[in-house]
Amino acid sequence: MAATAEYAHPLPTINPWLIAATVMMATFMEVLDTSVANVSLPHIAGNLSAGVDESTWVLTSYLVSNAIVLPLSGWFSALFGRKRFFIGCVVLFTLSSLLCGLAPSLPMLVLFRVIQGLGGGGMQPVSQAILVDSFPRQKQGMAMAVYGMGVVVAPTLGPTLGGWITDNYSWRWIFLLNVPVGIISVLMISLLIIDPAHAVHRTFKQGLKIDFIGLGLLSVGLGFLQIVLDKGQRDDWFGSPFIIWGTIISVTALIALVIRELTTENPVVDLHLFKDRNFAISTFMMYTLGFVLYSTTLLLPILMQTLMGYTAMESGLVLLPGGLVLLGILPFVGILLGRFQPRWIVITGLVVMATGLFQLSHLNLYADARSTVFDWAISRMGTAFLFVPINVMAFYFVPPGKMNNASGLINLSRNIGASTGISFVTTMLDRRAQFHQDILAGNLQGTNLHLREALSRITHMMMTRGPDAVHAAMQAQGMVYQELQRQAMMLSFVDNFRTMGVICVCVIPLMLAMKGRK
């Protein structure tokens, strides 16, 4: 009866929408930092006298430390209390943001980004758990819509905001702007957030023990996994001894972690949650959503900047309408959840998102901005119908005392999906471009009448500008080869967009296996 009474803790007397605004202010700030620095890496490298390749550790270091803390958020909440842990995360994130903005060198910036990731890793799952506990069951769909506004929209707006700040001020302001937001968040959390009974911390004397072995295995496994995913393509994957050993260490540590957490009495990560079919499927769906969302958010700006002649700011503006569409639709998705089963909404979202991605797979080098914006907005519209219902179904049968653990795992799955998706598309871009280049080159034979006519026209055009016939012919061949490379790379982008659409279609049957709830 005690446990029942504890789980039946009354909802907070404070307006839940004030609580939602409070937790999402901090979470939006944290999620924004996962992508806001992407377009600023060349500026950071130049300002700190480092190579662009070295500057990517600004992103990697944050993702590694962030991934390690995500599944531990439930354990830390039990150790310190959910409210105290949340405040501690925001304070650590804010202070490290200040240090990032003042960093005198790249190694110091990477160190401060590691600390920033440690603070930010606990903010997403704790804010999600607070929202679930603050709203009654029938309004939790709307609560997840509010959460989705921060977690899904922030990565879309990040490149646009980062490009604008960097172009008009300095890359340092990307981090320094977090300081006033963090201070306001700490004050609001202190005044408005109240821990329910099941979220109040336990002391070591009350039976809370530390699984140091599990903690070490988790840190090593996820840390090396993120590093392998980030550096794999640049180091030619398994052609590199470092990638091979990193993979072996990661896989061994993660397998040992699963065995350890399933057999120990006080696991750091509660893997028994995956016995619930809804939670297991929802976690995989969130992995898929992270895979598709982050990979396509990377693909389109690269396509526009490298092949279509857009600037960083212009490519960010093309992404902006999709983020605004997503932001506008999310609240309506919360309303729909009160009338329809979540799985049908997810299926609708997958169909809409796949439609947008298949449309993007028809882009060419001469596509206008309007069609690109429209197709991109359709794909983001589908995302709005995915994030909220997946989260609602995930928490259907999770006990209140397990909310922090469940939230940490589902957020971790999205982050790993994002890292895997980014690694996948960067690898496929190079591999498919080489494939298409070989196919196209096979058509450029000396007997090809169209090729000979094109070379003749270009040669005559170049001769009118001064070069003799020999040099003009060489320049003509160079221009044809350059166009061949551009077309091959464009076809590679098309393949990647089509693959993402196929993935969306393939996971639709999983929704039929979800258990419903009145």
C-alpha positions in Angstrom: 0.0 0.0 0.0 2.9 2.3 0.7 4.2 2.0 -2.8 0.7 2.6 -4.2 0.3 5.7 -2.2 3.7 6.9 -3.2 2.9 6.5 -6.9 -0.5 8.1 -6.4 1.2 11.4 -5.3 -1.0 14.3 -6.2 -0.1 16.5 -9.1 1.7 19.8 -8.3 -0.6 22.7 -7.3 1.5 25.1 -9.5 0.1 25.6 -13.0 1.7 22.7 -15.1 2.2 25.1 -18.0 4.5 27.2 -15.9 6.4 24.1 -15.0 6.6 23.2 -18.7 8.0 26.6 -19.7 10.5 26.4 -16.9 12.0 23.0 -17.7 11.9 23.6 -21.5 13.8 26.9 -21.3 16.8 24.9 -20.0 16.3 21.9 -22.2 15.9 24.0 -25.4 19.2 25.8 -24.5 21.0 22.4 -24.1 19.7 20.8 -27.2 20.4 23.9 -29.3 24.1 23.5 -28.3 24.3 20.1 -30.0 24.0 21.8 -33.5 24.5 25.5 -33.0 28.3 25.3 -33.4 28.3 23.2 -36.6 28.5 26.1 -39.0 31.0 27.9 -36.8 33.8 25.3 -36.9 35.9 27.1 -39.6 35.7 30.3 -37.5 36.6 28.5 -34.3 39.5 26.8 -36.0 40.9 30.0 -37.5 40.5 32.0 -34.3 42.2 29.3 -32.2 44.9 28.5 -34.7 43.8 24.9 -35.3 42.8 22.8 -38.3 39.1 22.4 -39.3 39.5 18.6 -38.7 40.8 19.2 -35.2 37.9 21.6 -34.5 35.4 18.8 -34.9 36.4 17.7 -31.4 34.3 20.7 -30.3 31.3 18.6 -31.4 32.5 15.2 -30.5 33.6 15.9 -27.0 30.2 17.3 -26.2 28.4 14.3 -27.7 30.6 11.8 -25.8 30.1 13.2 -22.4 26.4 13.9 -23.1 25.8 10.3 -24.1 27.5 8.9 -20.9 25.3 10.9 -18.6 22.0 10.4 -20.3 21.3 6.8 -19.1 22.6 7.7 -15.6 20.1 10.5 -15.0 17.7 8.2 -13.2 20.5 7.0 -10.9 21.7 10.5 -10.2 18.1 11.7 -9.5 17.8 8.9 -6.9 21.1 10.0 -5.4 20.6 13.7 -5.1 16.8 14.2 -5.7 15.4 15.1 -9.0 15.1 18.9 -8.4 18.6 19.2 -6.9 20.1 17.1 -9.8 18.3 19.3 -12.4 19.5 22.5 -10.8 23.0 21.1 -10.6 23.0 20.2 -14.3 21.8 23.7 -15.3 24.5 25.4 -13.1 27.2 23.1 -14.5 26.0 23.7 -18.0 25.9 27.5 -17.5 29.3 27.8 -15.9 30.9 25.6 -18.6 29.2 27.7 -21.3 30.9 30.8 -19.9 34.3 29.0 -19.9 33.7 27.9 -23.5 33.1 31.5 -24.5 36.3 32.6 -22.8 38.5 29.6 -23.9 41.9 30.8 -25.0 42.8 27.6 -27.0 41.3 24.6 -28.7 42.3 22.1 -26.0 40.7 24.2 -23.3 37.6 24.7 -25.4 37.3 20.9 -25.8 37.8 20.4 -22.1 35.0 22.9 -21.3 32.8 21.2 -23.9 33.2 17.9 -22.1 32.1 19.5 -18.8 29.2 21.2 -20.7 28.1 17.8 -22.0 28.2 16.3 -18.6 25.8 19.1 -17.3 23.6 18.9 -20.4 23.2 15.2 -20.5 21.0 15.0 -17.4 18.7 17.9 -18.4 16.7 16.2 -21.2 15.5 13.1 -19.4 14.9 14.9 -16.1 12.8 17.6 -17.8 10.8 14.9 -19.6 10.2 13.1 -16.3 9.1 16.3 -14.7 6.6 17.0 -17.5 5.1 13.5 -17.3 4.6 13.8 -13.6 3.2 17.4 -13.8 0.4 16.7 -16.2 -2.6 14.3 -15.7 -2.6 11.2 -18.0 -5.1 12.7 -20.5 -2.9 15.8 -21.0 0.4 14.1 -21.2 0.3 14.2 -25.0 0.3 18.0 -24.9 3.1 17.8 -22.3 5.2 15.7 -24.8 4.3 18.2 -27.5 5.9 21.0 -25.4 8.9 18.8 -24.8 9.1 18.1 -28.6 9.2 21.8 -29.3 12.6 22.0 -27.6 14.1 18.6 -28.5 13.1 18.5 -32.2 12.9 22.2 -33.2 16.2 23.2 -31.5 18.5 21.1 -33.8 16.7 22.6 -36.8 17.1 26.2 -35.7 20.7 25.7 -34.4 22.6 26.1 -37.7 20.6 29.2 -38.7 21.1 30.9 -35.3 24.8 29.8 -35.1 25.4 31.1 -38.6 23.8 34.5 -37.9 25.6 35.0 -34.6 29.0 34.0 -36.1 28.6 36.2 -39.1 27.4 39.3 -37.2 29.3 39.0 -33.9 31.7 36.2 -32.9 31.5 32.4 -32.4 32.1 33.0 -28.6 28.6 34.5 -28.3 27.2 31.1 -29.2 28.2 29.9 -25.8 28.0 33.2 -23.8 24.3 33.6 -24.6 23.7 30.5 -22.5 24.7 32.4 -19.3 21.7 34.7 -18.8 19.3 32.0 -19.9 20.9 29.5 -17.4 20.7 32.0 -14.5 17.0 32.6 -15.2 16.4 28.9 -15.5 18.0 28.2 -12.1 15.8 30.8 -10.4 12.6 29.5 -12.0 13.4 25.9 -11.2 14.1 26.8 -7.6 10.7 28.5 -7.2 8.4 26.3 -9.3 9.6 22.7 -9.3 8.6 20.4 -6.5 9.7 16.8 -6.3 7.0 14.2 -6.0 7.4 11.5 -3.3 8.9 8.9 -5.7 11.5 11.4 -6.9 12.9 12.4 -3.5 16.5 11.3 -3.1 17.7 8.4 -0.9 20.9 8.4 1.0 23.5 5.7 1.1 22.3 4.6 4.5 18.8 4.0 3.0 20.2 1.4 0.7 21.4 3.4 -2.4 24.5 1.7 -3.6 26.9 2.6 -6.4 27.6 0.1 -9.2 31.1 1.3 -10.0 31.7 -1.6 -12.4 28.5 -0.8 -14.4 29.4 2.9 -14.3 32.9 2.2 -15.7 31.6 -0.1 -18.4 29.0 2.4 -19.5 31.5 5.3 -19.7 34.0 3.2 -21.7 31.4 1.6 -24.0 29.5 4.8 -25.0 32.6 7.0 -25.0 34.4 4.8 -27.6 31.2 4.2 -29.6 30.8 8.0 -30.1 34.5 8.4 -31.0 34.3 5.6 -33.5 31.2 7.0 -35.1 32.7 10.4 -35.4 36.1 9.5 -36.7 35.2 6.4 -38.7 34.8 8.0 -42.1 37.8 10.3 -41.8 40.0 7.4 -40.8 38.6 5.0 -43.4 36.7 2.9 -40.9 38.3 -0.5 -40.4 41.3 0.4 -42.5 42.4 2.2 -39.4 43.9 0.2 -36.4 42.5 2.9 -34.0 38.9 2.4 -35.3 39.3 -1.4 -35.1 40.5 -1.3 -31.5 37.9 1.4 -30.6 35.2 -0.8 -31.9 36.4 -3.9 -30.1 36.6 -2.0 -26.8 33.2 -0.4 -27.2 31.4 -3.7 -28.2 33.1 -5.6 -25.4 32.3 -3.0 -22.7 28.6 -2.7 -23.9 28.1 -6.5 -23.9 29.7 -6.7 -20.4 27.4 -3.8 -19.3 24.3 -5.6 -20.4 25.3 -8.8 -18.6 26.3 -6.8 -15.5 23.1 -4.7 -15.3 20.8 -7.7 -15.8 22.4 -9.6 -12.9 23.3 -7.0 -10.3 20.9 -5.9 -7.6 21.6 -2.2 -8.0 22.0 -1.5 -11.7 23.2 1.9 -12.9 20.9 1.5 -16.0 17.6 -0.4 -15.5 17.6 -2.6 -18.6 14.6 -4.5 -17.2 12.4 -1.7 -18.6 12.8 -3.3 -22.1 10.6 -6.2 -20.9 7.7 -3.8 -21.7 7.0 -4.3 -25.4 5.8 -0.7 -25.8 8.9 0.8 -24.2 11.3 -1.5 -26.3 9.6 -0.6 -29.6 9.3 3.1 -28.7 13.0 3.2 -27.9 13.9 1.7 -31.3 11.5 4.1 -33.0 13.2 7.0 -31.2 16.6 5.7 -32.4 15.2 5.6 -36.0 13.8 9.2 -35.6 17.2 10.4 -34.4 18.9 8.6 -37.3 16.7 10.1 -40.0 16.2 13.6 -38.4 19.9 14.4 -37.7 21.2 12.8 -40.9 18.9 14.7 -43.2 19.5 18.0 -41.2 23.2 17.5 -42.1 22.6 16.4 -45.7 20.6 19.4 -47.0 22.9 22.2 -45.9 26.0 20.4 -47.3 24.1 19.8 -50.6 23.2 23.5 -50.9 26.6 24.9 -49.9 28.8 22.5 -51.9 26.7 22.0 -55.1 24.2 24.8 -55.3 26.3 27.8 -54.3 24.4 28.8 -51.1 26.2 30.5 -48.2 26.0 29.1 -44.6 23.4 31.7 -43.7 21.3 31.1 -46.8 21.2 27.3 -46.3 20.2 27.9 -42.7 17.3 30.1 -43.9 16.1 27.3 -46.2 15.9 25.0 -43.2 14.0 27.6 -41.1 10.5 27.2 -42.5 10.6 23.5 -41.8 11.4 24.2 -38.2 8.6 26.8 -38.0 6.1 24.3 -39.5 7.2 21.7 -37.0 6.8 24.2 -34.2 3.3 25.2 -35.3 2.0 21.6 -35.7 3.3 20.1 -32.5 0.5 21.5 -30.2 -2.2 20.1 -32.6 -0.6 16.7 -32.3 -1.1 16.9 -28.6 -4.8 17.5 -29.2 -5.0 14.7 -31.7 -3.6 12.3 -29.1 -6.8 12.8 -27.0 -8.9 11.5 -29.9 -6.9 8.9 -31.8 -4.6 6.1 -30.8 -0.9 7.2 -30.9 0.2 4.4 -33.2 -2.1 5.7 -36.0 -0.6 9.2 -35.6 2.9 7.7 -35.8 2.0 5.8 -39.0 0.7 9.1 -40.5 3.9 10.9 -39.5 6.1 8.2 -41.1 4.1 8.3 -44.4 4.3 12.2 -44.5 8.0 12.2 -43.6 8.7 9.5 -46.2 6.8 11.5 -48.8 8.9 14.6 -48.1 12.2 12.6 -48.3 11.2 11.0 -51.5 10.4 14.4 -52.9 13.9 15.6 -51.8 15.3 12.6 -53.7 14.1 14.2 -56.9 16.2 17.4 -56.4 18.8 18.3 -59.1 21.6 20.8 -59.4 19.2 23.5 -60.7 16.4 23.1 -58.3 15.0 26.4 -57.1 14.8 27.4 -53.4 11.0 27.4 -53.3 10.7 23.7 -54.2 13.5 22.8 -51.8 11.9 24.7 -48.9 8.5 23.0 -49.7 9.9 19.5 -49.8 11.9 20.0 -46.6 8.9 21.4 -44.8 6.9 18.3 -45.7 9.5 16.0 -44.2 9.7 18.1 -41.0 5.9 18.1 -40.8 6.0 14.3 -40.5 8.5 14.6 -37.7 5.8 16.5 -35.7 3.6 13.4 -35.8 6.3 11.1 -34.6 8.1 12.5 -31.6 5.1 13.2 -29.3 3.1 9.9 -29.8 6.3 7.7 -29.6 7.1 9.3 -26.2 3.5 8.9 -25.0 3.4 5.2 -25.9 6.8 4.6 -24.3 5.6 5.8 -20.9 2.2 4.0 -21.0 3.1 1.2 -18.7 6.3 2.6 -17.0 5.8 3.0 -13.2 6.3 6.5 -11.9 9.3 5.5 -9.9 11.0 4.4 -13.1 10.3 7.6 -15.1 13.8 9.0 -14.8 15.4 5.7 -15.9 13.1 5.3 -18.8 13.5 8.9 -20.0 17.3 8.6 -19.9 17.3 5.4 -22.0 14.9 6.8 -24.6 16.8 10.0 -24.9 20.1 8.1 -25.2 18.6 6.0 -28.1 17.8 9.2 -30.0 21.3 10.6 -29.5 23.0 7.3 -30.6 20.6 7.3 -33.6 21.8 10.8 -34.4 25.4 9.8 -34.2 24.9 6.7 -36.2 22.8 8.5 -38.9 25.4 11.2 -39.3 28.2 8.6 -39.7 26.1 6.6 -42.1 25.3 9.5 -44.5 28.9 10.9 -44.5 30.2 7.5 -45.4 27.5 6.8 -48.0 28.0 10.3 -49.6 31.6 9.3 -50.5 31.0 5.7 -51.5 27.9 6.4 -53.6 29.6 9.4 -55.3 32.5 7.2 -56.4 30.0 4.6 -57.6 28.1 7.1 -59.7 31.3 8.7 -61.0 32.5 5.3 -62.3 29.1 4.7 -64.0 29.0 8.2 -65.6 32.7 8.0 -66.7 31.9 4.9 -68.6 29.6 6.9 -70.8 32.3 9.5 -71.7 33.9 7.5 -74.4 35.6 9.1 -77.4 32.9 7.5 -79.7 30.1 9.3 -77.9 28.8 11.8 -80.4 27.2 14.1 -77.8 30.4 14.3 -75.8 32.4 15.2 -78.9 30.0 17.9 -79.8 30.0 19.3 -76.3 33.8 19.3 -76.2 33.9 21.1 -79.5 31.5 23.8 -78.4 33.4 24.4 -75.1 36.7 24.4 -76.9 35.6 27.1 -79.4 34.1 29.1 -76.5 37.4 29.0 -74.5 39.4 29.9 -77.7 37.4 33.2 -77.9 38.8 34.1 -74.5 42.5 33.8 -75.5 43.9 30.3 -75.1 45.2 28.4 -78.1 43.5 25.3 -79.4 45.5 22.8 -77.3 45.0 24.6 -74.0 41.3 25.3 -74.8 40.7 21.6 -75.4 42.4 20.7 -72.1 40.2 23.3 -70.3 37.1 21.9 -72.0 37.9 18.4 -70.8 38.5 19.7 -67.3 35.1 21.4 -67.3 33.4 18.2 -68.4 35.1 16.2 -65.7 34.2 18.8 -63.1 30.5 18.6 -64.2 30.7 14.8 -64.0 31.9 15.0 -60.4 29.1 17.4 -59.5 26.5 15.2 -61.1 27.9 12.1 -59.3 27.8 13.8 -56.0 24.2 15.0 -56.6 23.2 11.5 -57.3 24.8 10.4 -54.1 22.7 13.0 -52.2 19.6 11.7 -54.0 20.5 8.1 -52.9 20.8 9.2 -49.3 17.4 11.0 -49.2 15.8 8.0 -50.9 17.3 5.6 -48.3 16.0 7.7 -45.4 12.5 7.6 -47.0 12.7 3.8 -47.3 13.7 3.5 -43.6 10.6 5.4 -42.6 8.4 3.1 -44.6 10.1 -0.1 -43.3 9.5 0.7 -39.6 5.7 1.2 -40.1 4.8 -2.4 -39.3 6.3 -2.1 -35.8 3.4 0.2 -34.9 1.0 -2.7 -35.3 2.7 -4.5 -32.5 2.2 -1.7 -29.9 -0.3 -2.3 -27.1 -3.1 0.2 -26.8 -4.5 2.0 -23.7 -7.8 3.6 -23.0 
